[in-house]
């Protein structure tokens, strides 16, 4: 009887662990990767063109060629920044798109901490993720 009770208790613990959040499903995607059959220089041109065509202003930095970043833009109550990291050699390149955002609280007086844009069910993150996907399409079509 005690062995059966231990087995039942163990089974109950195993069944309840996912509900507690100790075991999580697959991690939510945090970036969008695009492999292109073009040189890195051509990929840089595609990315900057796609950013501008989609209405983003690219921030001028020392690394804005291979690591362009947008000026902050509004998405609902959030202010976001998109980034691209472009690598490659020869006739192939890879572009990794990502983004971060923060929300304003208390009438715009306080900013939340910075959050990564993820493929999640949060409405703000979902809208920003869709914008990253649109950028991916624009880069591929250039």
Rosetta constraint file for C-alpha pairs under 8 A:
AtomPair CA 1 CA 5 HARMONIC 6.28 0.50
AtomPair CA 2 CA 6 HARMONIC 6.19 0.50
AtomPair CA 3 CA 7 HARMONIC 6.24 0.50
AtomPair CA 4 CA 8 HARMONIC 6.13 0.50
AtomPair CA 5 CA 9 HARMONIC 6.07 0.50
AtomPair CA 6 CA 10 HARMONIC 6.06 0.50
AtomPair CA 7 CA 11 HARMONIC 6.13 0.50
AtomPair CA 8 CA 12 HARMONIC 6.15 0.50
AtomPair CA 9 CA 13 HARMONIC 6.26 0.50
AtomPair CA 10 CA 14 HARMONIC 6.22 0.50
AtomPair CA 11 CA 15 HARMONIC 6.11 0.50
AtomPair CA 12 CA 16 HARMONIC 6.13 0.50
AtomPair CA 13 CA 17 HARMONIC 6.17 0.50
AtomPair CA 14 CA 18 HARMONIC 7.86 0.50
AtomPair CA 15 CA 19 HARMONIC 7.88 0.50
AtomPair CA 16 CA 20 HARMONIC 6.55 0.50
AtomPair CA 17 CA 21 HARMONIC 6.64 0.50
AtomPair CA 17 CA 22 HARMONIC 5.85 0.50
AtomPair CA 17 CA 23 HARMONIC 6.65 0.50
AtomPair CA 18 CA 22 HARMONIC 5.91 0.50
AtomPair CA 18 CA 23 HARMONIC 5.12 0.50
AtomPair CA 18 CA 24 HARMONIC 6.94 0.50
AtomPair CA 28 CA 118 HARMONIC 6.09 0.50
AtomPair CA 28 CA 119 HARMONIC 5.58 0.50
AtomPair CA 28 CA 120 HARMONIC 6.41 0.50
AtomPair CA 29 CA 118 HARMONIC 5.58 0.50
AtomPair CA 29 CA 119 HARMONIC 5.33 0.50
AtomPair CA 30 CA 98 HARMONIC 6.59 0.50
AtomPair CA 30 CA 116 HARMONIC 6.85 0.50
AtomPair CA 30 CA 117 HARMONIC 6.10 0.50
AtomPair CA 30 CA 118 HARMONIC 4.58 0.50
AtomPair CA 30 CA 119 HARMONIC 6.62 0.50
AtomPair CA 31 CA 96 HARMONIC 6.43 0.50
AtomPair CA 31 CA 97 HARMONIC 5.47 0.50
AtomPair CA 31 CA 98 HARMONIC 4.68 0.50
AtomPair CA 31 CA 99 HARMONIC 7.72 0.50
AtomPair CA 31 CA 117 HARMONIC 7.88 0.50
AtomPair CA 31 CA 118 HARMONIC 7.34 0.50
AtomPair CA 32 CA 96 HARMONIC 5.58 0.50
AtomPair CA 32 CA 97 HARMONIC 5.00 0.50
AtomPair CA 32 CA 98 HARMONIC 6.57 0.50
AtomPair CA 32 CA 132 HARMONIC 7.25 0.50
AtomPair CA 32 CA 133 HARMONIC 7.33 0.50
AtomPair CA 32 CA 136 HARMONIC 7.37 0.50
AtomPair CA 33 CA 94 HARMONIC 7.00 0.50
AtomPair CA 33 CA 95 HARMONIC 5.74 0.50
AtomPair CA 33 CA 96 HARMONIC 4.47 0.50
AtomPair CA 33 CA 97 HARMONIC 6.38 0.50
AtomPair CA 34 CA 94 HARMONIC 5.65 0.50
AtomPair CA 34 CA 95 HARMONIC 5.07 0.50
AtomPair CA 34 CA 96 HARMONIC 6.36 0.50
AtomPair CA 34 CA 136 HARMONIC 6.99 0.50
AtomPair CA 34 CA 140 HARMONIC 7.83 0.50
AtomPair CA 35 CA 92 HARMONIC 7.42 0.50
AtomPair CA 35 CA 93 HARMONIC 5.97 0.50
AtomPair CA 35 CA 94 HARMONIC 4.54 0.50
AtomPair CA 35 CA 95 HARMONIC 6.49 0.50
AtomPair CA 36 CA 43 HARMONIC 7.44 0.50
AtomPair CA 36 CA 92 HARMONIC 5.79 0.50
AtomPair CA 36 CA 93 HARMONIC 5.25 0.50
AtomPair CA 36 CA 94 HARMONIC 6.03 0.50
AtomPair CA 36 CA 95 HARMONIC 7.82 0.50
AtomPair CA 36 CA 140 HARMONIC 7.52 0.50
AtomPair CA 37 CA 91 HARMONIC 5.97 0.50
AtomPair CA 37 CA 92 HARMONIC 4.62 0.50
AtomPair CA 37 CA 93 HARMONIC 6.54 0.50
AtomPair CA 38 CA 42 HARMONIC 6.10 0.50
AtomPair CA 38 CA 43 HARMONIC 6.43 0.50
AtomPair CA 38 CA 90 HARMONIC 7.91 0.50
AtomPair CA 38 CA 91 HARMONIC 4.88 0.50
AtomPair CA 38 CA 92 HARMONIC 4.86 0.50
AtomPair CA 38 CA 93 HARMONIC 6.05 0.50
AtomPair CA 39 CA 43 HARMONIC 6.21 0.50
AtomPair CA 39 CA 88 HARMONIC 6.66 0.50
AtomPair CA 39 CA 89 HARMONIC 6.25 0.50
AtomPair CA 39 CA 90 HARMONIC 5.63 0.50
AtomPair CA 39 CA 91 HARMONIC 4.49 0.50
AtomPair CA 39 CA 92 HARMONIC 5.24 0.50
AtomPair CA 39 CA 93 HARMONIC 5.79 0.50
AtomPair CA 40 CA 44 HARMONIC 6.18 0.50
AtomPair CA 40 CA 86 HARMONIC 6.88 0.50
AtomPair CA 40 CA 87 HARMONIC 6.16 0.50
AtomPair CA 40 CA 88 HARMONIC 5.06 0.50
AtomPair CA 40 CA 89 HARMONIC 6.17 0.50
AtomPair CA 40 CA 90 HARMONIC 7.59 0.50
AtomPair CA 40 CA 91 HARMONIC 7.68 0.50
AtomPair CA 40 CA 92 HARMONIC 6.97 0.50
AtomPair CA 40 CA 93 HARMONIC 5.27 0.50
AtomPair CA 40 CA 94 HARMONIC 7.85 0.50
AtomPair CA 41 CA 45 HARMONIC 6.52 0.50
AtomPair CA 42 CA 46 HARMONIC 6.23 0.50
AtomPair CA 43 CA 47 HARMONIC 6.10 0.50
AtomPair CA 43 CA 86 HARMONIC 7.13 0.50
AtomPair CA 43 CA 93 HARMONIC 6.69 0.50
AtomPair CA 43 CA 94 HARMONIC 7.93 0.50
AtomPair CA 43 CA 95 HARMONIC 7.59 0.50
AtomPair CA 44 CA 48 HARMONIC 6.19 0.50
AtomPair CA 44 CA 65 HARMONIC 6.44 0.50
AtomPair CA 44 CA 66 HARMONIC 6.29 0.50
AtomPair CA 44 CA 86 HARMONIC 6.78 0.50
AtomPair CA 45 CA 49 HARMONIC 6.00 0.50
AtomPair CA 46 CA 50 HARMONIC 6.00 0.50
AtomPair CA 46 CA 139 HARMONIC 5.64 0.50
AtomPair CA 46 CA 142 HARMONIC 5.78 0.50
AtomPair CA 47 CA 51 HARMONIC 6.10 0.50
AtomPair CA 47 CA 84 HARMONIC 7.75 0.50
AtomPair CA 47 CA 139 HARMONIC 5.76 0.50
AtomPair CA 48 CA 52 HARMONIC 6.24 0.50
AtomPair CA 48 CA 58 HARMONIC 7.65 0.50
AtomPair CA 48 CA 68 HARMONIC 7.47 0.50
AtomPair CA 49 CA 53 HARMONIC 5.92 0.50
AtomPair CA 49 CA 139 HARMONIC 7.99 0.50
AtomPair CA 49 CA 142 HARMONIC 7.85 0.50
AtomPair CA 50 CA 54 HARMONIC 6.01 0.50
AtomPair CA 50 CA 135 HARMONIC 6.51 0.50
AtomPair CA 50 CA 138 HARMONIC 5.52 0.50
AtomPair CA 50 CA 139 HARMONIC 5.57 0.50
AtomPair CA 50 CA 142 HARMONIC 7.31 0.50
AtomPair CA 51 CA 55 HARMONIC 6.48 0.50
AtomPair CA 51 CA 56 HARMONIC 5.26 0.50
AtomPair CA 51 CA 57 HARMONIC 7.24 0.50
AtomPair CA 51 CA 58 HARMONIC 7.33 0.50
AtomPair CA 51 CA 70 HARMONIC 7.91 0.50
AtomPair CA 51 CA 135 HARMONIC 7.04 0.50
AtomPair CA 52 CA 56 HARMONIC 5.21 0.50
AtomPair CA 52 CA 57 HARMONIC 6.32 0.50
AtomPair CA 52 CA 58 HARMONIC 7.51 0.50
AtomPair CA 54 CA 135 HARMONIC 7.27 0.50
AtomPair CA 56 CA 70 HARMONIC 6.09 0.50
AtomPair CA 56 CA 71 HARMONIC 7.24 0.50
AtomPair CA 56 CA 73 HARMONIC 7.81 0.50
AtomPair CA 57 CA 70 HARMONIC 5.45 0.50
AtomPair CA 57 CA 71 HARMONIC 5.57 0.50
AtomPair CA 58 CA 64 HARMONIC 7.91 0.50
AtomPair CA 58 CA 68 HARMONIC 6.58 0.50
AtomPair CA 58 CA 69 HARMONIC 5.68 0.50
AtomPair CA 58 CA 70 HARMONIC 4.35 0.50
AtomPair CA 58 CA 71 HARMONIC 5.84 0.50
AtomPair CA 59 CA 64 HARMONIC 7.20 0.50
AtomPair CA 59 CA 68 HARMONIC 7.15 0.50
AtomPair CA 59 CA 69 HARMONIC 5.66 0.50
AtomPair CA 59 CA 70 HARMONIC 5.36 0.50
AtomPair CA 59 CA 71 HARMONIC 5.31 0.50
AtomPair CA 60 CA 64 HARMONIC 6.00 0.50
AtomPair CA 61 CA 68 HARMONIC 7.95 0.50
AtomPair CA 63 CA 67 HARMONIC 5.44 0.50
AtomPair CA 63 CA 68 HARMONIC 6.90 0.50
AtomPair CA 64 CA 68 HARMONIC 4.11 0.50
AtomPair CA 64 CA 69 HARMONIC 6.73 0.50
AtomPair CA 66 CA 84 HARMONIC 7.62 0.50
AtomPair CA 66 CA 85 HARMONIC 5.92 0.50
AtomPair CA 66 CA 86 HARMONIC 5.00 0.50
AtomPair CA 66 CA 87 HARMONIC 7.18 0.50
AtomPair CA 67 CA 83 HARMONIC 6.83 0.50
AtomPair CA 67 CA 84 HARMONIC 5.40 0.50
AtomPair CA 67 CA 85 HARMONIC 4.60 0.50
AtomPair CA 67 CA 86 HARMONIC 6.29 0.50
AtomPair CA 68 CA 83 HARMONIC 5.84 0.50
AtomPair CA 68 CA 84 HARMONIC 5.53 0.50
AtomPair CA 68 CA 85 HARMONIC 7.05 0.50
AtomPair CA 69 CA 81 HARMONIC 6.91 0.50
AtomPair CA 69 CA 82 HARMONIC 5.76 0.50
AtomPair CA 69 CA 83 HARMONIC 4.39 0.50
AtomPair CA 69 CA 84 HARMONIC 6.55 0.50
AtomPair CA 70 CA 81 HARMONIC 5.52 0.50
AtomPair CA 70 CA 82 HARMONIC 5.44 0.50
AtomPair CA 70 CA 83 HARMONIC 6.53 0.50
AtomPair CA 71 CA 81 HARMONIC 6.23 0.50
AtomPair CA 72 CA 79 HARMONIC 6.06 0.50
AtomPair CA 72 CA 80 HARMONIC 5.30 0.50
AtomPair CA 72 CA 81 HARMONIC 4.91 0.50
AtomPair CA 73 CA 79 HARMONIC 5.44 0.50
AtomPair CA 73 CA 80 HARMONIC 5.41 0.50
AtomPair CA 73 CA 81 HARMONIC 6.59 0.50
AtomPair CA 74 CA 78 HARMONIC 5.80 0.50
AtomPair CA 74 CA 79 HARMONIC 4.62 0.50
AtomPair CA 74 CA 80 HARMONIC 6.33 0.50
AtomPair CA 75 CA 79 HARMONIC 6.11 0.50
AtomPair CA 75 CA 80 HARMONIC 7.03 0.50
AtomPair CA 75 CA 124 HARMONIC 7.25 0.50
AtomPair CA 75 CA 127 HARMONIC 7.71 0.50
AtomPair CA 75 CA 128 HARMONIC 7.33 0.50
AtomPair CA 76 CA 124 HARMONIC 7.27 0.50
AtomPair CA 77 CA 103 HARMONIC 5.84 0.50
AtomPair CA 77 CA 104 HARMONIC 6.55 0.50
AtomPair CA 78 CA 101 HARMONIC 6.31 0.50
AtomPair CA 78 CA 102 HARMONIC 5.55 0.50
AtomPair CA 78 CA 103 HARMONIC 4.29 0.50
AtomPair CA 78 CA 104 HARMONIC 6.63 0.50
AtomPair CA 78 CA 124 HARMONIC 7.29 0.50
AtomPair CA 79 CA 101 HARMONIC 5.47 0.50
AtomPair CA 79 CA 102 HARMONIC 5.61 0.50
AtomPair CA 79 CA 103 HARMONIC 6.23 0.50
AtomPair CA 79 CA 104 HARMONIC 7.98 0.50
AtomPair CA 80 CA 99 HARMONIC 6.97 0.50
AtomPair CA 80 CA 100 HARMONIC 5.64 0.50
AtomPair CA 80 CA 101 HARMONIC 4.06 0.50
AtomPair CA 80 CA 102 HARMONIC 6.61 0.50
AtomPair CA 81 CA 99 HARMONIC 5.50 0.50
AtomPair CA 81 CA 100 HARMONIC 5.55 0.50
AtomPair CA 81 CA 101 HARMONIC 6.36 0.50
AtomPair CA 82 CA 97 HARMONIC 7.17 0.50
AtomPair CA 82 CA 98 HARMONIC 5.79 0.50
AtomPair CA 82 CA 99 HARMONIC 4.18 0.50
AtomPair CA 82 CA 100 HARMONIC 6.68 0.50
AtomPair CA 82 CA 132 HARMONIC 7.91 0.50
AtomPair CA 83 CA 97 HARMONIC 5.71 0.50
AtomPair CA 83 CA 98 HARMONIC 5.30 0.50
AtomPair CA 83 CA 99 HARMONIC 5.73 0.50
AtomPair CA 84 CA 95 HARMONIC 6.38 0.50
AtomPair CA 84 CA 96 HARMONIC 5.45 0.50
AtomPair CA 84 CA 97 HARMONIC 4.49 0.50
AtomPair CA 84 CA 98 HARMONIC 6.43 0.50
AtomPair CA 85 CA 95 HARMONIC 5.61 0.50
AtomPair CA 85 CA 96 HARMONIC 5.18 0.50
AtomPair CA 85 CA 97 HARMONIC 6.66 0.50
AtomPair CA 86 CA 93 HARMONIC 7.06 0.50
AtomPair CA 86 CA 94 HARMONIC 5.76 0.50
AtomPair CA 86 CA 95 HARMONIC 4.58 0.50
AtomPair CA 86 CA 96 HARMONIC 6.62 0.50
AtomPair CA 87 CA 93 HARMONIC 5.58 0.50
AtomPair CA 87 CA 94 HARMONIC 5.29 0.50
AtomPair CA 87 CA 95 HARMONIC 6.57 0.50
AtomPair CA 88 CA 92 HARMONIC 5.70 0.50
AtomPair CA 88 CA 93 HARMONIC 3.88 0.50
AtomPair CA 88 CA 94 HARMONIC 5.93 0.50
AtomPair CA 89 CA 93 HARMONIC 6.36 0.50
AtomPair CA 97 CA 132 HARMONIC 6.96 0.50
AtomPair CA 97 CA 136 HARMONIC 7.87 0.50
AtomPair CA 98 CA 116 HARMONIC 7.83 0.50
AtomPair CA 98 CA 117 HARMONIC 6.88 0.50
AtomPair CA 98 CA 132 HARMONIC 7.41 0.50
AtomPair CA 99 CA 116 HARMONIC 5.96 0.50
AtomPair CA 99 CA 117 HARMONIC 5.21 0.50
AtomPair CA 100 CA 114 HARMONIC 6.39 0.50
AtomPair CA 100 CA 115 HARMONIC 5.38 0.50
AtomPair CA 100 CA 116 HARMONIC 4.35 0.50
AtomPair CA 100 CA 117 HARMONIC 5.27 0.50
AtomPair CA 101 CA 114 HARMONIC 5.59 0.50
AtomPair CA 101 CA 115 HARMONIC 5.32 0.50
AtomPair CA 101 CA 116 HARMONIC 6.46 0.50
AtomPair CA 101 CA 117 HARMONIC 6.79 0.50
AtomPair CA 102 CA 111 HARMONIC 6.46 0.50
AtomPair CA 102 CA 112 HARMONIC 5.41 0.50
AtomPair CA 102 CA 113 HARMONIC 5.96 0.50
AtomPair CA 102 CA 114 HARMONIC 4.92 0.50
AtomPair CA 102 CA 115 HARMONIC 6.10 0.50
AtomPair CA 103 CA 111 HARMONIC 5.72 0.50
AtomPair CA 103 CA 112 HARMONIC 5.33 0.50
AtomPair CA 103 CA 113 HARMONIC 7.88 0.50
AtomPair CA 104 CA 108 HARMONIC 4.77 0.50
AtomPair CA 104 CA 109 HARMONIC 6.89 0.50
AtomPair CA 104 CA 110 HARMONIC 5.68 0.50
AtomPair CA 104 CA 111 HARMONIC 4.45 0.50
AtomPair CA 104 CA 112 HARMONIC 6.16 0.50
AtomPair CA 105 CA 109 HARMONIC 6.37 0.50
AtomPair CA 105 CA 110 HARMONIC 5.16 0.50
AtomPair CA 105 CA 111 HARMONIC 5.99 0.50
AtomPair CA 105 CA 112 HARMONIC 7.03 0.50
AtomPair CA 106 CA 110 HARMONIC 6.15 0.50
AtomPair CA 117 CA 125 HARMONIC 5.63 0.50
AtomPair CA 117 CA 128 HARMONIC 6.65 0.50
AtomPair CA 117 CA 129 HARMONIC 6.49 0.50
AtomPair CA 118 CA 125 HARMONIC 5.96 0.50
AtomPair CA 118 CA 126 HARMONIC 7.54 0.50
AtomPair CA 118 CA 129 HARMONIC 6.41 0.50
AtomPair CA 119 CA 125 HARMONIC 6.72 0.50
AtomPair CA 119 CA 126 HARMONIC 6.21 0.50
AtomPair CA 119 CA 129 HARMONIC 5.86 0.50
AtomPair CA 120 CA 125 HARMONIC 6.29 0.50
AtomPair CA 120 CA 126 HARMONIC 6.01 0.50
AtomPair CA 121 CA 125 HARMONIC 7.24 0.50
AtomPair CA 121 CA 126 HARMONIC 6.12 0.50
AtomPair CA 122 CA 126 HARMONIC 5.87 0.50
AtomPair CA 123 CA 127 HARMONIC 6.18 0.50
AtomPair CA 124 CA 128 HARMONIC 6.26 0.50
AtomPair CA 125 CA 129 HARMONIC 5.87 0.50
AtomPair CA 126 CA 130 HARMONIC 6.14 0.50
AtomPair CA 127 CA 131 HARMONIC 6.39 0.50
AtomPair CA 128 CA 132 HARMONIC 6.36 0.50
AtomPair CA 129 CA 133 HARMONIC 6.28 0.50
AtomPair CA 130 CA 134 HARMONIC 6.20 0.50
AtomPair CA 131 CA 135 HARMONIC 6.29 0.50
AtomPair CA 132 CA 136 HARMONIC 6.29 0.50
AtomPair CA 133 CA 137 HARMONIC 6.41 0.50
AtomPair CA 134 CA 138 HARMONIC 6.23 0.50
AtomPair CA 135 CA 139 HARMONIC 6.11 0.50
AtomPair CA 136 CA 140 HARMONIC 6.28 0.50
AtomPair CA 137 CA 141 HARMONIC 6.19 0.50
AtomPair CA 138 CA 142 HARMONIC 6.27 0.50
